[in-house]
């Protein structure tokens, strides 16, 4: 086996562990490393070769969360269209992150800081553009809109886990709620 094949195999195994951890911990934050190893279809010893302690795995999950959130944010094209249409796209992209969002909400040790602590300048610009173009209620501060989005995504994933609703239906409910909440009210 070549060094490239070994490196590729190690990278795939590491990614399988990270992906499994996102799914398992997103559903059950108290899950054991053994549960994660089982979901990743690796032995517990193999998991410990990649992540000696739970804290090491959580740090890797934080890095993965940041990368996935950055990709979803870029795919939402926040600088395009009306402010409200950009919020709509952002909700769709973030919804597709599923278990990762659940993990972020339940495991602050991942260190992403993505659900609080002020708004990213691009997010703020999107909401402020919506204020100016008349598609987002100007009485709603940027931080409020951000909190609204996070809360609705969390509510959606909780609802999806607790009911037999389809992903499509839950996303429709999230978008309807967010669209209605940020809409300009007739004066």
N, C-alpha and C positions, 0 to 999 in steps of 0.2 A: 504494500500500500504506500502511495506517495504521501509526502507531507501535506500537500494540498487536499488530498482525499481525507486524511486524518483531521485536518483543520476544518474542512467542510462538514465532516461527520460530527465533530465536537460542537461546531456552531449550530447544527441542526438539533442536536441533543439539548444544548443549552436553551435554544429557542423553544423547544417542546416543553421544557420545564417551566419557562417563563409563561408561555401560553396557558399551560395547565394551571399554574398558580393563579393567573388572572381569573380563569373560569371558576376554579374551586373556591378561592378566597372571596370572589365576587358574590358567590352564593352563600358561603359560610366563612366569615372572618376568623372563626375559631378552629378551622380545619387544621389538621396536623400536617407536618411535612411528609409523613407517610401517605396521607390522602393525596397530596400533590404528586408524589412519586408514582402512585398507582395511576392517577389520571394521565400522567405524562408517559406512562408505560415504560418506566425505568425503575430500577431498584433504589431503595433508600440510600444505599451506599453511593450509587452513581449521583443521586441528587446532592449528597454531601460533598462529593468531589467538586461539584460546580459551585455550591453555596454551602459553606461550612456551617453557617448559622442562619436562623430565620431572618435576622437583621440584614444579612448579606443578600438574601433573596428579596426582601422588601426594598432594599436600595436598588436592585436591578429592576424591580417592578416600577419604581419611581422613574428611572431612566426610560423604560419602555413606555410608561404612561405619557411622559412628556413628549416623546417622539410621535406617538400616535395622536395625541391632542394637536400637536403642531401640524401633522399631515392633514387631519380633519379640518383644522382651521384654514389651512391653505386651500383645500378643496372647496370650502364654503365660499371662497371669493368675496370676502367681507367688504372689499372696496368697490364692488360692482352693484349697480342697480339701486333701488330705493333702500333706505335703512331697514324697513320692515321685510323686504324680500331677502335681504342678506341675513337678517335674524332667522327667518324661515329656513334658509339653506343651512345655517349654522346648527340649528336644532336637528335637522335631518342628518347632518354629518356626525354630530355628537351622539345622536341616538344609536347610530350604527356601532358605536364603541361599546355598547352593552355592558358586559360584565366588568369591563375596565372602569366605567363610571361608578358602578356599584362598589368596586374595590376602592376607588378614590374616596367615595363618601364614607366608607366604613373603616378604612385603614389609613388614617392620617400619617402613619409612619412611612408611607411610600414617598412622602416628601415632595409631592408635586406642587402643592400650594395653588392648584388650579381653580379651586372652588371658592376662593375667598382672598382677602388681602388686597383689594384694589383691582382695578380693571387694566387690562392690557391697552396700550394706546390705540391699537387698531380697532379693538372692540369699542372703545370710547368714541372713536371717529365714526364708526358705523352707526351707533345710537344717535350721536349728535347730527349726523347727516339725516337720519330719520326724523329728528326734531325739525330740522330745516325744511325737509321735503314734504312734511305733513303726514308721514306714514307712521310715526311713533309719537305718542302723546308727549308734548314737551314738559308736562308736569312730572313725568317719570324720570328720576335721576338715572344716570348711567349705571351706578352700582345697583340700583333697584332692579333694572332690567336684567343685569347679570344674575342677580339672586333669583329672579323670577325664572329665568331659563334653567338654572341649576335645579331649582326646586321642582319644576315641572318634569325635567328629565328623571330626577330621582323618583318622583311620584309615578311616572310612566313605567320605569323598570320595576318598581315595587308592585304595581298593578299587574304587570305582565307575569311576574313570578307567582302572584297569588290567585290569578284567574286563568280561565282558558281562552282569554282574548288573544287574537293573533298579533304578531309584531306590527303588521300593517295597520290594524285597528288602533293599537296603542299609539303608534306614531301619529295617526290622524287626530286622535284626542289631544295629544301634546300640542300639535301645531294649531289646532282650533283654539285651545286654551291660551297659548302664547299670543297668537294673532289677535284674539279678542282682548287680552289683557293690555297689550301695548297700543291698541288702536286709539286714535284721537276721538275723543268724545264730542258730540255736537254741543256747542256752547249755549 
